[in-house]
Amino acid sequence: GARLRVLALSHIEQETVDALVKSPAVTTLEELELGSSGMTTAAAEALTSLPVLETLALVFTSVDAPGRAALRRRFGPNLTIWGRTQGWDDPGPP
């Protein structure tokens, strides 16, 4: 059957992000772009556990320090941040 490999969502609420990362549909995602949203630490950590997700782009998405650290560890150079995003200005862990 068909599987969802690439998904881009903009102007979504934090609750939608929380629900999205718990959905079985995202387990096949290879690329994800989230825009204009907030993300909880739990949601960020859930993204790090998706087995085939290779690329993550955040557009004006705010994430707290523990969430940012988890995303940086998991995605490294495959994590892209667009725009001035709250909290991303600090260097944080590599």
Buried (B, 14 or more C-beta within 10 A) or exposed (E): EEEEEEBEBEEBEBEEBBEBBEEEEBEBBBBBBBBBBBBBBBBBBBBBEBEEBEBBBBBBBBBBEBBBBBBBEBBEEEBEBEEEBEEBEEEEEE
